[in-house]
Amino acid sequence: MIDLGLSGKRAVVSGAGYIPERAGHGWFTSLALAEAGASVACIDIDEQRAERIAGEIVGRGGNAVPIVADMTDAVQVGRAVDDAVAALGGVDVCVDIIGGATWSKVEDFSTQAWDATIHYNLTQVFYLFQAVTRYMIAQRTGGSLVAIASVDGIAAATYHAAYGAAKAGVISLVKTCADELGRYGIRANAVAPGNVGSGNEDQPPGEYAVNGINPLAAPRAHDIANAALFLSSELAARITGQTLVVDGGATSRQMWGLTESMIPSEPEAALGDFMRPGPSG
Ligand SMILES: NC(=O)c1ccc[n+]([C@@H]2O[C@H](COP(=O)([O-])OP(=O)(O)OC[C@H]3O[C@@H](n4cnc5c(N)ncnc54)[C@H](O)[C@@H]3O)[C@@H](O)[C@H]2O)c1
């Protein structure tokens, strides 16, 4: 049996609740961490959602506490992390789920929408990582930080420029945290989901290449949770500063428009040209 090393660990999940019709990354990640043996502080801006996920974990025999806070507010972030540490007796794992896009063309983006989107997707991650890191350094027991980025921080974020720029910022932030905090045994990584949409949990297993985006299949919410779980676990003990892309292959698509019909009927003939000695040899 493989030990994930999470039994008895103390985890903070920011944005742990579930909103129907959305992906449910907080919900699935909180459940996965609890199932691996961690106690989970389920932080959410909505009291009912925080209580629902914490109750679900407890109902399944795990340990969890609900904490209500607006995690875009630095003061509330500090208070929520204080409360989580007090309730759990420390913090070893931190996963930030919160984020969302605003849509507009580059030439139309308002400064308010830009600022709010950067704050919601990037600045609040910094607030949380900073607050948790201070505890982890004092504990001297290392730790793991994980943020949910997006493939939009790697490729173009067409019509949602601020979101893509913020997620690229998250991908950069985990590298800086990895470099600065490695000396304390603290790791920092990100998960970059592809088109999870509203969860894809109803996607039939075993169906591949059914859309033009994913050569394999669209990722599901629990695939993202598994990636966050892996990066939080001892299996990733020497992985830091990385972004794990979970996109069913979307960002690995070729850029040539090549199709099978373009393969030459006699590929060996082309190899013959290549092997033929040139003027000098
Ligand atoms: N769904 C996708 O296709 C996709 C793709 C790439 C990346 N992502 C990323 O996934 C994350 C969102 O996942 P989701 O749709 O499952 O989450 P969500 O938007 O449903 O939110 C999860 C929880 O966070 C809580 N929350 C929101 N704002 C908060 C705040 N200010 N303070 C505290 N709690 C707050 C909500 O109440 C909710 O319970 C984002 O980071 C998003 O960028 C999603």
The ligand as an ORCA input file, in Angstrom:
! r2SCAN-3c Opt
* xyz 0 1
  N     -13.870     25.124    -14.188
  C     -12.869     25.233    -15.024
  O     -12.960     24.849    -16.202
  C     -11.575     25.820    -14.545
  C     -10.487     25.803    -15.423
  C      -9.291     26.321    -15.008
  C      -9.165     26.824    -13.727
  N     -10.244     26.850    -12.891
  C     -10.054     27.410    -11.550
  O     -10.774     26.654    -10.590
  C     -11.069     27.512     -9.497
  C     -12.549     27.591     -9.256
  O     -13.056     26.317     -9.020
  P     -14.632     26.164     -8.758
  O     -15.382     26.720     -9.929
  O     -14.862     24.779     -8.355
  O     -14.823     27.135     -7.532
  P     -16.081     28.057     -7.179
  O     -16.024     29.330     -7.935
  O     -17.318     27.226     -7.263
  O     -15.752     28.432     -5.677
  C     -15.459     27.439     -4.717
  C     -15.818     27.999     -3.384
  O     -15.056     29.188     -3.145
  C     -15.876     30.070     -2.404
  N     -15.394     31.445     -2.533
  C     -15.521     32.250     -3.613
  N     -14.994     33.464     -3.328
  C     -14.546     33.411     -2.059
  C     -13.921     34.351     -1.199
  N     -13.690     35.615     -1.582
  N     -13.578     33.959      0.032
  C     -13.834     32.692      0.464
  N     -14.443     31.778     -0.302
  C     -14.788     32.123     -1.554
  C     -17.266     29.868     -2.975
  O     -18.265     30.259     -2.047
  C     -17.284     28.375     -3.274
  O     -17.910     27.651     -2.256
  C     -10.575     28.894     -9.856
  O      -9.278     29.104     -9.345
  C     -10.583     28.820    -11.361
  O      -9.763     29.797    -11.936
  C     -11.446     26.363    -13.268
*
